[in-house]
Amino acid sequence: MVRKLALCGAALFVAAGTAQAAGARARTLHDTYCVMCHDTRVYTRKERVANDYPGIRAQVARWQGNVMLNWSDADIDLVASYLAEQYYKVPCPVSC
């Protein structure tokens, strides 16, 4: 029983570290590439284009394509999730 608890604790620790790394990657991608064209006020302006997670993801996919960053779907998801949580304050699908 103690061994099972220890393994569960270790798994949670690894998962937390993985989530932290994903969050750091999302922030790095955003801060490196997105703010080179605009500042973060575009996410909170009244007339913003996206207002939910699918809209946010679509805009991330659109703009990374427009500037030919060739991000993977995983990176698009990371940045969209980061924006949804950090700026838009909207729910993200369970897969985020």
N, C-alpha and C positions, 0 to 999 in steps of 0.2 A: 504493500500500500504506500509506504513512504517513497519507494522507488518511482511509483506511478506519479505521485505528487511532484517529485523532483523533476521528472521528465516533462510533466505539464508546465511546470514553472519555467523550465529551460525553453520550451517551445514558445511560450508567451514572451519571454525575453527576446528571442530571435525575431519573432513577429513584430515586436515593438521596434526593434532595431531596423528591420526591413522597412517598416512604415516611416520611420524617421528618415531613412536614406531616400525613400521615394519622395517625401516632402521636400527634402533638401534639393533633390534633382529638379523637381517641379519649380521650386523657387529660383534655382540657378538658371534654368531655361527661360523662365519669365523675365527675370532681371537682366539677363544677357541679351535676349532677342526682342522681347515685346516692348520694353521701355526705350529701346533705341529709336522707335518711331512715335511713341506716345507715352504720356505719364499715366499714373493710375487713376486720374480723375475721370477717364473715359468709362470706368466701370461703375461709377456712382452718379454720373450725370442723369438728369431727368429723362432725356431723350435717348437713352442707351438702346442699342439694337437687341441685345440678348437680355432676357429676363428669367430664364430657367436653364437647367442643366443642358438639355438638348441644344438650345440656342447658343449657349456659351461654347459648347464643344464644336458646334458648326462654325462659329466665328474663329476659334483657335485653328481648326483644320483649314479654313479658308485662308486666313492670313499667313500661316506658316507656308502654305502652298504658294501664295502670291509672292512671297520673298524667297521662295525656293530653298527652304530649310531642310526639306525631305525628312521631317520627323516621322518616327514610327507611330502606329496607332497607340501604342503604350505611352509614348511621350505626349501625344495629343491629349490622351485621357488624363495623364498626370497634371498637365498644365490646366486643363479644363476643371479638374477637381480642385486644384489649388485656388483658382479664381472663384469658383462657386463657394468655397468655404471662406476664403480670405476677404473677398470684396463684395460679391453678390449676395452672400448670406442666404443661399438657396440650397435645398436638399440635393444630394447627389445620389445616383442609383447605388444599389447595394454593392455593385462590382467595383466601386471607386475606392 
